[in-house]
Amino acid sequence: MFQPLRLSVALALLWGAVARAEPAQGGRVERLRAVTIASGPADPIPEVHVTGDKPTLLFFPAPIQTKTLTFDESRIRLLDTGSRSVVVQAVTDLKEGERHEIGVFFADGRAPSRAAFVLVTDPTEVDARIDVQRPEPPAAHCPTEAQPRVPLPEDFVLLGFVGDKGVSVAPIKDVVNKAQGFKTTSGLLYLGNGWALVSLMVKNHFEHPAWIPREATFTGPFGLTLKARLAMDGGDVIEPGDLGRILAVVDMPALSADTVFALELIGSDGRNLIVPDVRFPKFGVEGAQ
């Protein structure tokens, strides 16, 4: 006598499950998917579909620096953050053609160091969860040819980097920039045959996000500007509270003695470090002694 009742309950539960699995008429399909971030600035930034009535979870494959999170607060709400997650939601559905970038840096310093997405609203679907993936590193090539040997002192002479005047060294005064969160120590300028190199120890204040120097420029008298190459001892990121050694190298023609430059290091997060009074010494003068 209870079979009709049991059948009705079963059908009701089944119908409820089906109704939850399908979007309501005029609603959006909720998606759970994996998205691979761009491997470099030339690659397109992937899209994530957000709405004004449902949150979207971004789950990252490694810890992130939540203080480096950037987005348009007037159009995007930040609901929650974790060591490897961000939950966002649009203030209202974004208009057709409206696109907002959200980005955050990873904490491990591996490349790519930043994950970025373009947030849009799609009329048919919304991303409930995005499992963020990093692109696979390029496959290692088989060692079909001999690896280049480590440069030796004689190479610098044979290549002309060190001439009969040797290399001159001059100290660089320490710089403290509280506003930008930097302090430099152990600054030295090396002047060789047609090249100059500045070596600095840079401390990133613990209250500031990780810093990645991207460009270096020497600015001298009368508007003279020299673009420099950047190199770092170790990783390419200086974490909050850490020290990092930065090298700025410039190929330059012969300059008049005692030329003074300002070295500007341009960072990825808009923070720049300026080192004034970088004085190029005369050949044969060891000012660092």
C-alpha positions as CSV (number, residue, x, y, z in Angstrom):
1,M,0.0,0.0,0.0
2,F,3.0,2.3,0.4
3,Q,4.5,1.6,-3.1
4,P,2.7,4.6,-4.8
5,L,4.1,7.0,-2.1
6,R,7.6,5.6,-2.4
7,L,7.4,5.9,-6.2
8,S,6.2,9.5,-5.9
9,V,9.1,10.4,-3.6
10,A,11.6,8.8,-5.9
11,L,10.3,10.6,-8.9
12,A,10.4,13.9,-7.0
13,L,14.0,13.4,-6.0
14,L,15.0,12.4,-9.5
15,W,13.2,15.4,-11.0
16,G,15.0,17.7,-8.5
17,A,18.4,16.2,-9.4
18,V,17.7,16.8,-13.1
19,A,16.5,20.3,-12.4
20,R,19.7,21.1,-10.6
21,A,21.9,19.7,-13.3
22,E,20.3,21.9,-16.0
23,P,20.1,25.7,-15.9
24,A,16.8,27.3,-15.5
25,Q,15.2,28.8,-18.6
26,G,17.2,32.0,-19.3
27,G,19.9,31.0,-16.9
28,R,23.6,30.2,-17.4
29,V,25.4,26.9,-17.4
30,E,28.0,26.7,-14.6
31,R,31.3,25.4,-15.8
32,L,34.2,23.8,-13.9
33,R,37.3,23.9,-16.1
34,A,41.1,24.2,-16.3
35,V,42.7,27.3,-17.8
36,T,46.4,27.6,-18.8
37,I,47.9,31.1,-18.2
38,A,49.9,32.9,-20.8
39,S,53.6,31.9,-20.9
40,G,54.8,35.4,-22.0
41,P,53.6,38.9,-22.8
42,A,53.1,38.0,-26.5
43,D,50.6,35.3,-25.6
44,P,46.8,36.1,-25.3
45,I,45.4,36.4,-21.8
46,P,42.7,33.7,-21.2
47,E,39.1,34.8,-20.5
48,V,37.1,33.9,-17.4
49,H,33.3,34.3,-17.4
50,V,31.9,36.1,-14.4
51,T,28.4,37.4,-13.4
52,G,26.9,39.6,-10.9
53,D,24.9,36.8,-9.1
54,K,27.4,33.9,-8.8
55,P,31.0,33.8,-7.4
56,T,33.9,32.4,-9.4
57,L,36.7,30.5,-7.7
58,L,40.3,30.7,-9.2
59,F,42.4,27.9,-7.7
60,F,46.2,28.2,-8.4
61,P,48.8,25.4,-8.7
62,A,51.2,27.2,-6.3
63,P,51.0,29.7,-3.5
64,I,50.3,33.3,-4.6
65,Q,51.2,36.7,-3.2
66,T,47.8,38.1,-2.4
67,K,49.2,41.6,-1.8
68,T,50.1,41.8,-5.6
69,L,46.4,41.1,-6.6
70,T,45.2,43.8,-9.1
71,F,41.7,44.3,-10.4
72,D,39.1,47.1,-11.0
73,E,37.4,47.4,-7.6
74,S,34.6,49.4,-9.0
75,R,33.4,46.5,-11.2
76,I,34.8,43.4,-9.5
77,R,34.3,42.2,-5.9
78,L,37.0,40.3,-4.1
79,L,35.0,37.8,-1.9
80,D,37.8,35.8,-0.4
81,T,41.5,35.0,-0.8
82,G,43.7,32.1,0.3
83,S,47.3,31.0,-0.1
84,R,46.3,29.4,-3.4
85,S,42.8,30.7,-4.2
86,V,40.8,33.8,-5.1
87,V,37.0,34.2,-5.2
88,V,35.7,37.0,-7.3
89,Q,32.3,38.2,-8.5
90,A,31.2,41.0,-10.8
91,V,29.4,43.9,-9.1
92,T,26.8,43.5,-11.9
93,D,26.9,41.6,-15.1
94,L,29.5,43.2,-17.3
95,K,28.2,44.9,-20.4
96,E,28.9,43.5,-23.9
97,G,32.5,44.4,-24.8
98,E,33.4,45.2,-21.2
99,R,36.6,43.5,-20.2
100,H,38.6,43.7,-16.9
101,E,42.0,42.2,-16.2
102,I,42.8,40.6,-12.9
103,G,46.3,39.4,-12.1
104,V,48.5,38.1,-9.3
105,F,52.1,37.0,-8.8
106,F,53.1,33.6,-7.7
107,A,55.2,33.3,-4.6
108,D,57.7,30.7,-5.8
109,G,59.5,32.8,-8.4
110,R,59.1,30.3,-11.2
111,A,58.2,31.3,-14.7
112,P,55.7,32.5,-15.7
113,S,55.7,34.6,-12.5
114,R,52.3,36.2,-12.9
115,A,48.8,34.8,-13.7
116,A,46.4,37.1,-15.5
117,F,42.9,36.7,-16.8
118,V,40.4,38.9,-18.6
119,L,37.0,38.9,-16.9
120,V,33.9,39.1,-19.1
121,T,30.2,38.2,-18.9
122,D,28.8,35.5,-21.2
123,P,25.1,35.3,-21.8
124,T,25.0,31.5,-21.7
125,E,27.6,30.3,-19.1
126,V,29.5,31.3,-16.0
127,D,32.8,29.8,-14.6
128,A,32.1,28.5,-11.2
129,R,35.6,27.2,-10.7
130,I,38.8,27.7,-12.7
131,D,41.8,25.4,-12.0
132,V,44.7,27.5,-13.1
133,Q,47.5,25.8,-14.9
134,R,51.0,26.9,-15.8
135,P,52.3,26.1,-19.3
136,E,54.6,23.1,-19.5
137,P,58.3,24.1,-19.7
138,P,59.9,23.4,-23.1
139,A,61.2,19.9,-23.5
140,A,64.9,19.6,-22.9
141,H,66.9,19.1,-26.0
142,C,69.1,16.0,-26.4
143,P,72.8,16.8,-25.8
144,T,73.7,16.4,-29.4
145,E,76.3,19.1,-29.3
146,A,79.0,20.1,-26.7
147,Q,77.9,22.5,-24.0
148,P,79.7,25.9,-24.1
149,R,82.6,26.0,-21.6
150,V,82.7,28.3,-18.6
151,P,84.5,31.6,-19.6
152,L,88.0,31.9,-18.3
153,P,90.0,35.1,-17.5
154,E,92.0,34.9,-20.7
155,D,88.7,35.1,-22.7
156,F,88.1,38.6,-21.4
157,V,91.5,39.7,-22.8
158,L,91.1,37.8,-26.1
159,L,87.6,39.2,-26.6
160,G,88.8,42.8,-25.9
161,F,86.7,43.3,-22.7
162,V,89.9,44.0,-20.8
163,G,92.5,46.1,-22.4
164,D,96.0,47.3,-21.4
165,K,94.4,49.7,-18.9
166,G,92.7,46.9,-17.0
167,V,89.4,47.4,-15.1
168,S,88.7,50.3,-12.8
169,V,86.4,50.0,-9.8
170,A,84.5,52.8,-8.0
171,P,82.1,52.6,-5.0
172,I,78.5,53.7,-5.2
173,K,76.8,55.3,-2.2
174,D,74.0,53.4,-0.5
175,V,70.5,54.5,-1.3
176,V,67.5,54.4,1.0
177,N,64.0,55.0,-0.5
178,K,61.4,54.4,2.1
179,A,58.5,55.4,-0.2
180,Q,59.4,52.7,-2.8
181,G,60.5,50.2,-0.1
182,F,64.2,49.8,-1.2
183,K,67.6,50.0,0.3
184,T,70.9,49.4,-1.6
185,T,74.2,48.4,-0.2
186,S,77.6,47.2,-1.5
187,G,77.3,49.2,-4.7
188,L,80.3,49.0,-7.1
189,L,80.9,50.3,-10.6
190,Y,83.3,48.3,-12.9
191,L,84.6,50.1,-16.0
192,G,86.3,48.1,-18.7
193,N,87.2,48.4,-22.3
194,G,83.9,49.6,-23.9
195,W,81.6,48.5,-21.1
196,A,80.5,49.4,-17.6
197,L,78.8,47.3,-15.0
198,V,77.0,48.3,-11.8
199,S,76.6,45.7,-9.1
200,L,74.1,46.4,-6.2
201,M,72.7,44.5,-3.3
202,V,69.0,45.6,-3.1
203,K,66.8,44.9,-0.1
204,N,63.0,44.9,-0.6
205,H,61.1,46.0,2.4
206,F,59.0,43.3,4.0
207,E,55.8,45.4,3.8
208,H,56.1,45.6,0.0
209,P,55.3,42.9,-2.5
210,A,57.9,40.9,-4.4
211,W,59.9,42.9,-6.9
212,I,61.1,41.9,-10.3
213,P,63.4,44.4,-12.1
214,R,62.6,44.5,-15.8
215,E,64.7,47.4,-17.3
216,A,67.7,49.4,-16.5
217,T,68.8,52.8,-17.9
218,F,71.7,55.1,-17.3
219,T,70.9,58.8,-17.7
220,G,73.8,61.2,-18.0
221,P,74.5,64.9,-18.7
222,F,72.8,66.7,-21.6
223,G,70.1,64.0,-22.0
224,L,72.6,61.2,-22.7
225,T,70.7,57.9,-22.2
226,L,72.2,54.4,-22.2
227,K,70.0,51.3,-22.1
228,A,71.5,48.5,-20.0
229,R,71.2,44.7,-19.8
230,L,70.0,43.3,-16.5
231,A,71.2,40.2,-14.7
232,M,70.5,38.8,-11.2
233,D,72.4,36.5,-9.0
234,G,70.0,33.7,-8.3
235,G,66.3,34.1,-9.1
236,D,64.7,37.0,-10.9
237,V,62.5,38.0,-7.9
238,I,63.4,39.8,-4.7
239,E,60.8,38.6,-2.1
240,P,59.5,40.9,0.7
241,G,62.3,41.3,3.3
242,D,64.9,39.7,1.1
243,L,68.2,40.9,-0.5
244,G,69.0,40.4,-4.1
245,R,72.1,41.1,-6.2
246,I,71.4,43.1,-9.4
247,L,73.8,43.7,-12.2
248,A,73.3,46.4,-14.8
249,V,75.6,46.2,-17.8
250,V,76.0,48.8,-20.6
251,D,78.1,48.8,-23.8
252,M,79.3,52.3,-24.1
253,P,81.8,54.4,-26.2
254,A,84.7,56.1,-24.5
255,L,83.4,58.9,-22.2
256,S,85.1,61.8,-20.7
257,A,86.7,61.1,-17.3
258,D,84.5,61.4,-14.2
259,T,81.2,61.2,-16.0
260,V,78.2,61.0,-13.6
261,F,75.0,59.0,-14.4
262,A,71.8,58.1,-12.6
263,L,70.9,54.5,-12.8
264,E,67.1,53.7,-12.9
265,L,65.8,50.2,-12.3
266,I,62.3,49.8,-13.5
267,G,60.2,47.1,-11.8
268,S,57.2,45.0,-12.8
269,D,54.8,46.4,-10.2
270,G,55.4,50.1,-10.9
271,R,58.0,50.5,-8.3
272,N,61.3,51.9,-9.6
273,L,64.7,52.3,-7.9
274,I,66.9,55.3,-8.8
275,V,70.5,55.3,-7.9
276,P,72.0,58.8,-8.3
277,D,75.6,59.9,-8.6
278,V,76.9,56.8,-10.4
279,R,80.4,58.2,-11.2
280,F,82.4,56.5,-13.9
281,P,86.0,56.5,-12.8
282,K,89.2,57.0,-14.8
283,F,91.0,53.9,-16.0
284,G,93.5,52.6,-13.5
285,V,91.8,54.3,-10.5
286,E,90.7,51.8,-7.9
287,G,88.3,53.8,-5.9
288,A,86.8,50.8,-4.1
289,Q,90.0,50.1,-2.2
